[in-house]
């Protein structure tokens, strides 16, 4: 004889309520997952847009540097009769033009940047670049980003530090078992003031670091100088 299952009205009502509650919870969870996915997607798109914008802005800035350098050299310089002023114009032209990394290594360009700082400002700039470092796998565009970051940090020392000593250290560095290149530009001057923290030069450092995927840190105490530290992961994404 077959067994008959009798469901009470109260039990059936509770079952239906639990089913609806479960359905509502699942629906809310699905909507929440969709919202988080869309939010993450928009955040990634904004980040990509920001990096693209920074890349284009810096590319435009480099183009403008080249144009100004050529105009100073071809138009202004021939009109200058005063020798010290002519030398100054030539120095500006050289600083504006990027190094030719097809002819010179990044090591040579960085060492030359230190020598130029000492020559024009009298600030003694010690330079140590680890001999084993090889920048050749890094595309010239990214080497230029690194050069400009160091150049900007040295210019900041010249303009704001009120020091007579600075240093540039470039070496291999291991973080979390991953190989990095560490670039450290430091001085023993007055440190970073609140007025200089938001300067155009430091914003340029941030933009270039973001493009390279590098970690950028500023370490400063009033009266104890400023250290600009750049950690570049290896192998560098050369796009």
Residue pairs with C-beta under 8 A, 6 or more apart in sequence:
50 210
51 210
51 211
54 207
54 208
54 210
54 211
55 211
57 207
58 145
58 204
58 207
58 208
58 211
61 204
62 98
62 144
65 96
65 97
65 98
66 96
66 97
66 98
68 96
69 92
69 93
69 96
69 97
72 89
72 92
72 93
72 96
73 89
73 90
73 93
76 89
77 86
77 89
77 90
77 93
80 86
80 89
91 116
91 120
95 116
95 151
98 144
98 147
98 148
99 106
99 108
99 109
99 112
99 144
99 147
101 109
101 140
101 143
101 144
102 140
105 135
105 136
106 135
106 138
106 143
106 146
106 147
107 129
107 133
107 135
107 170
109 147
110 127
110 129
110 147
110 150
110 168
110 170
111 127
111 129
113 147
113 150
113 151
113 154
113 168
114 125
114 126
114 127
114 154
114 166
114 168
115 125
115 127
117 123
117 125
117 154
117 157
117 158
117 166
118 124
118 125
120 158
121 158
122 164
123 157
123 158
123 161
123 163
123 164
123 165
123 166
123 187
124 164
124 165
124 166
125 154
125 165
125 166
125 167
125 168
126 165
126 166
126 167
126 168
127 167
127 168
128 167
128 168
128 169
128 170
128 171
129 168
129 169
129 170
129 171
130 170
130 171
130 172
132 172
133 170
133 171
133 172
133 181
135 143
135 146
137 235
137 236
137 238
138 146
138 236
138 238
139 238
139 239
142 212
142 236
142 238
145 208
145 211
145 212
146 183
146 208
146 212
146 230
146 232
148 204
148 208
149 183
149 205
149 208
149 209
149 228
149 230
150 168
150 183
150 185
152 201
152 202
152 204
152 205
153 185
153 205
153 228
154 166
154 168
154 185
155 201
156 196
156 199
156 201
156 202
156 226
156 228
157 163
157 166
157 185
157 187
157 189
157 226
160 189
160 190
160 192
160 193
160 196
161 187
161 189
161 190
161 225
161 226
162 189
162 190
163 187
163 188
163 189
163 190
163 225
165 187
165 188
166 185
166 186
166 187
167 184
167 185
167 186
167 187
168 183
168 184
168 185
169 182
169 183
169 184
169 186
170 181
170 182
170 183
170 184
171 181
171 182
172 179
172 180
172 181
172 182
173 179
173 180
173 181
173 182
173 231
174 180
175 231
178 233
178 234
179 233
179 234
180 231
180 232
180 233
180 234
181 231
181 232
181 234
182 229
182 230
182 231
182 232
183 229
183 230
183 232
184 227
184 228
184 229
184 230
185 227
185 228
186 225
186 226
186 227
186 228
187 225
187 226
188 224
188 225
189 225
189 226
190 222
190 223
190 225
191 220
191 221
191 222
191 223
191 224
191 225
191 226
192 218
192 220
192 226
196 202
202 218
205 216
205 228
206 216
208 214
209 215
209 216
209 230
212 232
212 236
213 232
213 233
213 236
213 237
214 230
214 231
214 232
214 233
215 229
215 230
215 231
216 228
216 229
216 230
216 231
217 227
217 228
217 229
217 231
218 226
218 227
218 228
218 229
219 226
219 227
219 229
220 226
220 227
